[in-house]
Amino acid sequence: MALAASTSLATPHAALGFDVERPAIDPDPAAMLRRMSAACGRPYRDLVKEFASLALGPGRISIFEYEALRLYDQSLGLAAKRGFVGAEVAARIWSVANFRPDYYALAEIKVAANGLFAAHGFPTAERLALFRLDAGMPSSQLLHSRDELRAFLARADHYPLFGKPMDGLQSLGAVSLDGYDAVSGRLLTADGRALPLDAFVEGLAKHYPAGYVFQKRLSPHRDVRRICGDRLATVRLITILADGEPILLRSTWKIPAGGNVADNFWRKGNLLGQLEPETGRVQRVLRGVGVGLEELTHHPDTGAPIQGMVVPNWRDVTRLAIEGARVVKDLPLIGWDIASVEGGAVMIELNHNPDFLLTQLADGRGMLDDVLGTFLAARRRDAERWRRENARGERRRRFAVLHSLLKGARSALR
């Protein structure tokens, strides 16, 4: 994600109950550098020089990323700082690793991804309905009109519900619903609001006419509920292929806090947990970015300890990511969001363009290391081989067409 967006907040519409965009902010690099200088005690000119080195270096760090990742801090040497990547380089890494864009829809369209993994035996969230106005055949799970959507939301047996856009990202458009009050005609949200049903329906029809998914809301493992209540706290696991076999590259725990239903870290107040890859033990917990970053040991809402605990069912969580990577080997770099639940883990979604800022912030180290470098070098070779084979196949097809035409011409002249 772009850091400019990561430091801003979406504003939910009071009637809709969900946010549809994240407002941009107008940066002032000089003011940002003055703020960093005051926070770390380093001269302004030293920060300008160091930032210029990182902005032009291998990671192409932006001023937002320089602050958010606290790269102005002297606890890291310049060599270590040059291992961090910004959004520009992250996008290049994704395109090198996942050079087959024809597979992107598997990650971007949630219905497609859930169907694929459910067919392979993976536990996924149960889909109850899809709202779409402009396409599809009659179906018990397809809501074709506003009236069908209203009728669906008025049924008590559907709750609790979780809704999200079919092709959404970063939890924009997501809503968690506890029930429907028929007397007042309002939907009751997990964070205690009451939304007018008609306004909610019109909001979905306006912003997501091409697809909005309703799922049975999942409840997290009891140890997670003790920490943050009945909200999923997903683990972001990044997998890559090494010699054709998936391995776990990095892992980070996203923990909701405050009034947030979704665990995305850009939402103000949410937490990040740095994890020990082998065990899933929380090594440190962060809130905020840049000069506002704090290290916590307990959840700010419940007071429950987080640092030192182990993510429940860690073996199940990591197994889903590794086995999932086997299913989509043509996307060998994946960021998985997986939730720990009673009795195991559930696959929530996959991302072919995982946010490296979260991982780097949690771990306090950059993505550019020998493991990733070796992987990317292999992917460049794979891409070149794939293009050559495709080119040969295309030439063979053209020759076959010409041969057929010439053969037909000769027959016509006889």
N, C-alpha and C positions, 0 to 999 in steps of 0.2 A: 504494500500500500504506500501511497505517497505520504511522506511525513507531514506535509502541510495539512493533510486531512486528519492525520492521526492525532494532532494536538487540538483539534476542534471537536465540537460536540454537535450531534444531530439534535434537532428540536422536534419531539413528537407533537403532531397536531392533536389538540385536546380531544376532538371528536373521533379522529381516526384511530388513535391508540398506538400508532406506529410511525416511525420516521422514514422518510422516503429519500432523503439526501443528507449529505454532510456538508455544511457550509464551508466555503473556502475562506482562508484568512489572508490578509494583506501583510506580507512579511516586512520587517524592518531589520535587515542584517546588522546594521551598526548597533541598533538598540539591543539586539540579541547578543552580540559579542560583548557589549558593555555589561549586560546582565551576567554573562558567563565569567567575565573578568572579575566582577565583584564577588561571585560565588567561590571562585577557586583561588583568588589572590594573585593571578598571573597578569602581567602587563597586557594591555589591549593589543599592542603591536605584536607581541609574541603569539597571541591567538590568531591574529590575521595571517601571520606567516605560516603557522601550523595548519590552519584551515585551508589556505591556498595549496599547500602540499598535498593534503588529503583530497581536496576537490579535483586536483589534476592527477591524482595517483590512481592506482589500480581499482580502487573502490568507488571513485567518483562521488564522494560524499557531498551532500547538499548541506547548506547552513542549518536546516531543520534537523537533519540526521546528526550533524556534528554536535548540536546541543542535546537532542533527545538521548543519544547514546553516551552522553557525557564524555565525549572524546577530548574535551578541553581539560579533563582531569589529568594531573601528572602521575597518577598511579600506574598508568600504562605508558610504555615507551612508544616512540614513533613507529618502530617496526611492527609492533602489535596492532597499533591503530590502523596501519595500512592493510591489515587483514580484514577490516570491516568493509562491507559493501553497502552502497546506497541503492535507491530504487532503480536508477538507470542501469547499473551493472546487474542487479538482481534480474531485471527483465532480459538482459543478454544471457544470463545463466539459464533461465527458463527456456529460452528459444534454442540454445545449444543442446540442453539436456533433452527436451521434449520437442524434437524437430519435426514431429508428425502432427501438424495442426488438425488433420482429419480425425484425430482421436480426442480433441479438446472437449467435444460435446459430452463425452462420458463424464467429465468432471463438472462441466458448466450446467448441465440440465439435471436437476436433482432427481426427477422421476426416472430418467434413464439410468443414472448411477445406482439408485436404490434397487431398480428392477434387475440390473446386471448382477449386483452383489447378492441380492436375495436369491436369485436363481443359482448362485454358486454356494448357497448355504450359509451366508453370513447373516448374523443378527442385525437387522436394520429397524428403524422406526416404522410403525404400522401406518400406512397411508389410508386415510378414511375417504378423502374426496379431493378432486382437482376442480378448481373454478376456472373456466375459460369461456369467453363469450363468442369467439370467432371461428372455432374449429371443433371437430370431433363428431363421433356418432353417439346416439343415445346409449347411456350407460348408467349403472347404479352408482358409479363413483365419479361421474362427470357432472358438474353443475354448470348448466348451459346458460342460465339467465339469473338476473337479480332475484327473481321470485324463488328459484330453486336454491339459491344461496341463503336467502332468508329462512326458508323452511329447514334447511340443513342446520343452520346455527340455532334454531329454536328447539331442536331436539335435545332433551336432557341427557340421553344415553351416549351422546358423542363426547361429553366432557369428562376430564379436562382435555383441552385441545392446544396444539401448538401450530401456528400458521406461518408460512414464509413463501416468498416469491419462488416460482419454479426455477428461475435462473438468477436468483439474488446472490448477493455477496455481502460479507461483513455485517450480517444480521440486519441490514436495512430492510424495512418492511415486515420484520418478524413481530409476532404478537403471541402472548401466552394467555389463554382464556380459561377461567375456572368454571364458568357457567353462564346461563341466560336467565334473567328475571323477566318472566312473561308479564307481570303486572306493570312494571315500568317500561318494558320494551328495551331493556339495556343489557349489554354484554358485560360480564364481570371479569376483570382482568386479574392476573396473578399478583400484580402490584397494587391492588386495591382500588382501581378506578372503575367507573361505570360508563360504558360507551353506548350512545344511542345506536341501536341496531341499524336503522336506515342510513345514518351517516357513515357507519362502518362499511356497509354494503356498497354505498356509492363511492367511498374511498377506494375500495378494492377494484371496482369497475373502472374507475378513472386511472389508477396508477398501474394496475396489474391485469389488464384484460386478457393478456396472452398467457396467463398461467399463475395460479396461486395454490399452493399445496396445503392441505390440512392433515395433520398427523395426530395420532393419539399421543398425548404428552407423556414423555418418559420421566420416571422418578429415579434419582441417582442412588447409589449405594448409601446405606445408612450412615457410614462414616463421613461421607460427603455432606449428607443432610445435616449432620451435627455441626459442620463447619459453616455452611452457607445456606441452609434451608433447602427447600424442595426445588432446587435449580440445578441443571446440569452444569458440571465443571469439566469441560472436555480437555483432553490431552492433545496437543498438537505434536505429531510425530512426523519427522521428515525421513523418508526412505529414498535410497538410491540403489541402483544395480551395480554390483561389483563382480566382474567375471560372470555375468548372467544371473547372479543370485542376489536377492534383495537383502540389504543391511540397514540397520537403524543408524541414521546420521546424527540427528539431534532430537530432543524431546523437551517440551515446555508445558506446564500446567496452567490453564486459563481458569481463573476462579472468580465468579461474579460476586459483587458486593454492592452495598447501598441499595438503591431502587432499581438496579438493573436486572432484567430477566435473562438477557443474553450475556455470555461471558467474554465477548470481544473486548480486547484490552483498550481499544480506543475510547470505550465508554468510561466516562469519568468515575473513578472510584474502584474499578475492577483491579484484580491482582494478577501477577504472574509468578509462577513458581519455577525456580531452576531445579531440574531433576537429575539425579544420578542415573545414567542410562541403564545400568545393569539391574538396579533394584527398584527404581521409581521413587526413591527417597527424596524428599524436598530438602534442598540444600540452602536455599534462601528464598525470600518472598519479597516482591517489589510492588510498589504502587506509584504511579506517575512516571514522568520522564524528565530528563534534563535536570535543571536546577530544582525542580519540584519532586524529584525521585526520593522515595523513602524505602527503607528496608524494615519490614515488619516480621514479627514472629507469630502473631495471633490474628485471627480474622477480626476486622474492626467492628462488625455487626454483632457477632455472637461471642467473641472473646475466646473461641476455640483455638487451640494451638495448631499451627500448620507446619512450621519449620520442624524438620526431623521426622514427620510422619511419612508413611509410604502410601502412594496412590493405591487404593484398593484394587485387587485383581490385576495387578501389574502384568503378570504373564499373559492374561487374556487380552489386555489392551495392546501389548506389543505383538502378540500373535496375529491379531486382526490386521495390523498394519503390514506385517511381513507377508502374510498370506494374501492380503489384498494386493500388494505389489506384484505378486506372481500372476494375478488375474489380468493386470493392465501393464504388461511388460513393455508395451510400446509407449508408455508414459513412465520412463524410469526414474523421474524425480517427482515425488508426490508429497504433499503435506496433508496428513490425515487428521481429522478431528474425531476422536473416539472417546466415548463416555463410559465410565465405570458404573455399573448397575448391580443390583443384587444377582448373584449367581454368575457374573461374568462381565462382559463389555458389549457395547453396541456401536456399530459404525454410524456416525452422523453424516459426514461428508468427506469428499476428497478435493484437493486443490492442485491443479497442475502448475500454479504460480504461487507457491506458498510465501507468506510474508516473512522475509528474513530478519526484519527489524525486531520482531518479537523474540526470536531465538537469540539474536546477538545481544539484545538488552538483557535477557534473562541470564545468559551464560557469561556475559562480560567478555566475550571474545568474538572475533570476526568469523565469517563463513569461509574466507579464503585460506584453506589449509591443504596439506598434501593429499588427503583423502578425496576432497572435492576436486582438486586439480587433476588427479589421476582419472577420476570418473569423467570429467569434462573432456579430457584429451581422448578418452575412449569413445565418447559420444561424437566428437568431431570426426573420428575415423569411421564410425558407423554411418554417420550422415553422408559422408563422401561415397562410401560403398553403396548405400541405398540409392543415391542419385545416379551413380554410374549404372547400376542394375536397371533402374527405371528408364534411363536413357536408352540402354540396349534393347529393353523390351519395347519401347516406343518405336525404335528403328525397325525392329522385326515386324511390328504390326504394319508399319508403312510399306515395307517391302512386300509383305503378304498382300496388301491391297493393290499395289502396283502390279504384282505378278498376276493377280486375279484379273485386273483390267486388261493387261497385255494378252493373257490367255483368251479372254473374251473377244478381244480385237482380232486375234489370229483366226478364231473360229468364224467370225463374221466375214472375213476375207476369203474363206474357202468356197 
